[in-house]
Amino acid sequence: MTTTAQETTPLRQQAAPAPGRGADIRRHELAAFLRSRRERITPEEVGLPRGTRRRTPGLRREEVAQLSAVGVTWYTWLEQARDIQVSVQVLDALARTLRLDGTERAHLFQLAEAVDPTPAASCTGVTPALHEMLRALEPLPASVQNSRYDILAYNRTYAHLMGDLDAVPPEDRNCMILVYTSPDWRRSIVDLEETRRLMAAKLRGSMAGHLAEPAWKMLVKRLAAESAEFRENWERYEVVDLRARTKRFLNPHVGLLTLEHTDLFLNPGSGARMVTYVPADDDTRERLEKLYDVARAASSNS
């Protein structure tokens, strides 16, 4: 059997299965859920040819394994409800391959008795008071992020600063992922290459204290797989700290915005911070007001 390190690495966050009948039922539920999700996806949806001899509804097991970068035998055992260990990296890859929505993804991790490390799973530390502060800052764009660049909360102006953040799946609301893979973000950031390089350097600096954590390793692995530009910047081994700086955005609704970026740290130990932008000139101030009007209109229509 061909396996990867992800398939066999023990997961500290993962609770040990309950002995006896309960664990057996959970494994069979997980197997049935994976089969049902696999059978609903057509080959065309994931860029595979249908062929003339396909009898299996949806994807074949070997196709799911290939798309998720796991061993075919190992994935077959998983659908057969065998007692094998599942890492969060593999669960994340399966959720993406099977195109699970937020509820389905949560169900997958619950059946596997694992903790989902993505920001969609939990936004610990984002209190109602913080949400109220974000709203009170409008029309200034503001968000709450952690040191991994997960966007944990944001106000309406920030949502429309670079495209439509509300339309982005919660598990993809990460500034590193968006700046390297989102066409909207690439078009909106004026100094794109410098921004990408500095963000990769900041991420490397922050990651020093989180090298063994699955969520950090998953983020870097995903970025390296999806972006040649990230791989190039990551291999520079540059490290910088967080700093206030002027940023320029070309917003599709109101045009050029020149903003002063400031981080307000909420919990220095975890890296949680409120990211704020204030206008650097009068033209930007007026355009932010217009952008806020756009954001409010979009919010009222949703």
C-alpha positions in Angstrom: 0.0 0.0 0.0 1.2 3.5 -0.8 0.7 6.0 2.0 1.7 9.5 2.8 3.0 10.9 6.0 -0.3 12.7 6.4 -2.2 9.4 6.5 -0.3 7.9 9.3 0.8 10.9 11.5 -0.9 10.8 14.9 -3.1 13.8 15.6 -2.7 15.3 19.1 -6.0 17.3 18.7 -7.9 14.1 17.8 -9.7 12.4 20.6 -9.2 8.7 21.0 -12.1 6.7 19.6 -14.5 5.4 22.2 -14.1 1.7 22.6 -16.7 -0.8 21.5 -19.8 -0.3 19.6 -19.8 3.5 19.5 -16.5 3.8 17.6 -17.7 1.1 15.2 -20.9 3.0 14.4 -19.0 6.2 13.9 -16.6 4.6 11.4 -19.5 3.2 9.4 -21.3 6.5 9.4 -18.1 8.2 8.2 -17.7 5.6 5.4 -21.3 6.0 4.3 -21.0 9.8 4.3 -17.9 9.7 2.2 -19.5 7.3 -0.3 -22.6 9.5 -0.6 -20.5 12.6 -1.2 -18.3 10.9 -3.7 -21.2 9.6 -5.7 -22.8 13.0 -6.2 -19.8 14.6 -7.9 -19.5 14.1 -11.7 -16.0 13.7 -13.3 -16.6 16.8 -15.3 -16.9 18.9 -12.1 -13.4 18.1 -11.2 -11.9 18.2 -14.7 -11.8 14.4 -15.3 -13.0 12.7 -18.5 -16.2 10.6 -18.1 -15.1 7.8 -20.5 -17.4 5.2 -22.0 -17.2 2.4 -19.5 -18.1 4.3 -16.3 -20.6 2.4 -14.2 -19.9 4.1 -10.8 -22.2 7.0 -10.1 -20.0 10.1 -9.5 -16.3 9.6 -8.8 -14.4 6.4 -8.4 -12.5 5.7 -5.2 -9.2 5.9 -7.0 -10.1 9.3 -8.4 -10.9 10.7 -5.0 -7.7 9.3 -3.7 -5.7 10.8 -6.6 -7.3 14.3 -6.2 -6.8 14.2 -2.5 -3.2 13.0 -2.7 -3.7 9.9 -0.5 -3.2 6.2 -1.2 -5.9 4.4 -3.0 -5.8 1.4 -0.6 -5.9 3.7 2.4 -8.9 5.6 1.1 -10.7 2.3 0.2 -10.1 1.1 3.8 -11.6 4.4 5.0 -14.8 3.8 3.0 -14.8 0.2 4.3 -15.0 1.5 7.9 -11.7 0.0 8.9 -10.1 1.1 12.1 -7.5 3.5 10.7 -6.2 6.9 11.9 -7.1 10.0 10.0 -5.2 13.3 10.2 -6.7 16.7 9.8 -4.6 17.3 6.7 -6.3 14.3 5.0 -9.7 15.4 6.2 -9.2 18.8 4.8 -8.0 17.4 1.4 -11.1 15.1 1.2 -13.4 18.0 2.1 -12.0 20.1 -0.7 -12.1 17.2 -3.2 -15.7 16.3 -2.3 -16.7 19.9 -2.4 -18.3 19.9 1.1 -20.0 23.0 2.3 -19.5 24.3 5.8 -22.1 22.1 7.4 -20.9 19.0 5.6 -17.3 19.8 6.5 -18.2 20.1 10.1 -20.0 16.8 10.0 -17.0 15.1 8.4 -14.6 16.3 11.2 -17.2 15.4 13.9 -17.5 11.8 12.5 -13.7 11.5 12.5 -13.5 12.9 16.0 -11.1 15.6 14.8 -10.8 19.3 15.4 -11.1 21.4 12.2 -8.2 23.9 12.3 -9.7 26.3 9.7 -11.1 29.7 10.7 -14.6 28.5 9.5 -14.6 26.0 12.4 -14.4 28.5 15.2 -13.6 32.2 15.8 -12.5 32.1 19.4 -11.9 35.4 20.9 -14.2 37.4 18.6 -16.7 38.6 21.1 -20.0 40.5 20.4 -18.2 43.6 21.6 -15.5 43.2 18.9 -18.2 42.8 16.3 -19.8 46.0 17.5 -16.4 47.8 17.4 -16.0 46.7 13.8 -19.4 48.1 12.9 -18.7 51.4 14.8 -15.5 51.9 12.7 -17.5 52.1 9.4 -16.9 53.5 6.9 -13.3 52.6 7.8 -12.4 49.1 6.6 -11.5 46.9 9.5 -11.2 43.1 10.3 -10.0 40.8 13.0 -7.2 38.4 12.0 -4.8 36.0 13.7 -1.1 35.6 13.0 -1.9 33.0 10.3 -3.9 35.7 8.4 -7.2 33.9 8.9 -9.9 36.6 8.7 -12.1 35.9 11.7 -14.5 38.9 11.5 -14.8 42.0 9.4 -17.1 44.9 8.8 -19.1 45.8 5.7 -16.6 48.2 4.2 -13.7 45.7 4.5 -16.0 43.0 2.8 -16.0 45.1 -0.4 -12.5 46.5 -0.3 -11.2 43.7 -2.5 -14.1 42.0 -4.3 -16.9 40.5 -2.2 -15.6 38.7 0.9 -19.0 37.5 1.8 -19.0 35.4 -1.4 -15.8 33.6 -0.4 -16.3 30.3 1.5 -15.4 30.7 5.2 -12.6 28.2 5.0 -10.9 30.3 2.3 -11.1 33.6 4.2 -7.4 33.9 4.7 -5.4 36.8 3.4 -2.5 34.6 2.3 -4.8 32.4 0.2 -6.7 35.3 -1.2 -3.6 37.5 -2.1 -2.0 34.5 -4.0 -5.1 32.9 -5.6 -8.0 35.3 -5.8 -8.4 37.2 -9.1 -10.3 40.0 -7.3 -7.6 40.5 -4.7 -4.8 40.4 -7.4 -6.6 43.1 -9.4 -7.3 45.3 -6.3 -3.8 45.5 -4.7 -1.7 48.0 -6.6 1.7 47.0 -5.2 0.9 43.3 -5.6 4.4 41.7 -5.8 5.8 43.7 -2.9 2.7 42.9 -0.8 3.0 39.2 -1.6 6.7 39.1 -0.7 6.2 41.0 2.6 3.2 38.8 3.6 5.1 35.6 3.0 8.0 37.0 5.1 5.6 37.9 7.9 4.0 34.4 7.8 7.4 32.8 8.0 8.3 34.9 11.0 5.1 34.1 12.7 5.3 30.4 12.0 8.4 29.9 14.0 6.3 29.4 17.1 3.8 27.1 15.4 5.9 24.7 13.3 4.2 21.5 14.6 0.7 22.8 14.3 -1.4 21.1 11.6 -3.3 24.3 10.6 -0.1 26.1 9.8 1.4 23.2 7.9 -1.8 22.8 5.9 -1.8 26.5 5.0 1.8 26.4 3.7 1.2 23.2 1.8 -1.9 24.5 0.1 -0.3 27.7 -0.9 2.8 25.9 -2.3 0.5 23.6 -4.3 -1.6 26.4 -5.7 0.8 29.3 -6.3 4.2 29.3 -8.0 4.6 32.9 -6.8 4.2 31.8 -3.2 6.7 29.0 -3.6 9.3 31.4 -4.9 8.7 33.9 -2.1 8.6 31.2 0.6 12.0 29.9 -0.6 13.6 33.3 0.0 13.5 32.6 3.7 12.9 36.3 4.4 11.5 37.4 7.8 9.9 40.7 8.7 7.8 41.9 11.5 4.4 43.5 11.4 4.5 47.2 10.7 2.2 50.1 9.8 2.4 51.1 6.2 0.6 52.9 3.4 -1.4 50.6 1.1 -3.0 51.3 -2.3 -6.1 49.5 -3.6 -7.9 49.8 -6.9 -11.5 49.3 -5.9 -13.9 48.3 -8.7 -16.6 50.5 -7.2 -14.9 53.7 -6.3 -11.4 53.6 -7.8 -8.0 54.3 -6.2 -7.9 54.2 -2.4 -4.7 55.2 -0.5 -5.0 53.9 3.1 -2.8 53.9 6.2 -2.7 50.3 7.6 -2.5 49.8 11.4 -2.6 46.6 13.5 -4.2 46.9 17.0 -3.2 43.8 18.9 -6.0 42.2 20.9 -4.0 39.3 22.3 -0.2 39.4 21.6 0.2 35.8 22.7 -2.0 34.4 20.0 -1.3 37.1 17.4 -4.9 38.2 17.3 -5.2 41.7 16.0 -7.7 44.2 14.6 -6.5 45.4 11.1 -7.7 48.9 10.4 -7.4 51.3 7.4 -7.7 55.0 7.5 -7.7 57.4 4.5 -4.3 58.9 3.6 -5.9 61.8 1.7 -9.2 63.6 1.2 -10.0 61.9 -2.1 -9.8 58.5 -0.4 -11.9 59.7 2.5 -14.7 60.6 0.0 -14.3 57.4 -1.9 -14.6 55.4 1.4 -17.9 57.0 2.1 -19.1 55.9 -1.4 -17.7 52.4 -0.8 -19.6 52.2 2.5 -22.8 53.1 0.6 -22.2 50.3 -1.8 -21.5 47.9 1.1 -24.7 48.9 2.9 -26.8 48.5 -0.2 -25.3 45.0 -0.8 -25.9 44.1 2.8 -29.6 45.2 2.7 -30.1 43.2 -0.5 -28.6 40.0 0.8 
